[in-house]
Amino acid sequence: MNAAPADQIRLLDVQDLDVRLQQLAHRRRSLPEHAEIESLNRDLTQLRDLLVAAQTEESDCAREQTKAEQDVDQVRQRAARDQKRLDSGAVSSPKDLENLQRELTSLAKRQGDLEDVVLEVMERRESAQERVAELTERVGSVQGKIDDATARRDAAVEEIDGEVSSVTKEREVVAASVPEALLGLYDKLRAQQGGIGAAKLYARTCQGCRQELAITELNEIRSAAPDTVVRCENCRRILVRTSESGL
């Protein structure tokens, strides 16, 4: 393939712009905010799971407390009825009086036991409520950090995307001045060679693979016409000759 030396030089400009686009893409993927947000989201998921568990516990305790308080109220009402019967004098049989007093004693003990249950449940509920409040605050704090990191990431992405757009437009302009066949070969090699399709020959060294050329290869390049498109024997990339090639 043949191409004017000036066109080959412009191919290096295209390559420089493509490298810049690769760097920008890498920078976009590697923004520290990506890892920060991912880590914070893991923390948030864990905290939300803990919060749901604490809320469930508090809700269970609330139902348990309501049930225990109802049990206490039922015992209290029954004891009040028995006490009223006792105080009214309606029960005159000694045996019935003894049974009534025994029942009142039993109800008093039952009421005391149930009130202890209510207190124990209330303590557990209060602990669960404190846990819910703590976790709610922590969830809000982590969500705030995520929002902040997301805003920073979006700002950085917007800046990078703006630069990508500018470099892409510049690349289109420069690439349009390169012969179609030469550009096609370059794009094919760039896809095969990790993004580098053309390299400068500098001081007898291919800047693509960083290998110094053998003397026989250098001699072949020296004898090639200026418009001949030469390739590196090591990496097969397009070698662009300049005044710094050392030929």
QUISULWO-V433353 format. One line per field, one symbol per residue. phi: phi as a letter, one per 20 degrees, with the letter a starting at -180 (. if undefined). burial: 1 if it has 16 or more other C-alpha atoms within 10 Angstrom, else 0. A space follows every 50 residues. Layout:
phi->???
burial->???
//
This chain:
phi->.dbggffffffffffgfffffffffffffegffgffffffffffffffff fffffffffffffffgffffffffffffffffffffffmfedfgffffff fffffffffffffffffgffffffffffffffffffffffffffffffff ffffffffffffffffffffffffffeeggfffffgfffffedmnddcbf eclmcffedmdfffgfffffffeffgefeecffedmffddecfefme
burial->00001011111111111101100100010000100010011011001101 10011011001101100110110011001001000100000000001001 00110010011001101100110110011011001101100110110011 00100110010001001100100110010001100110110010111111 11011111000110000100100000001111001011111000100
//
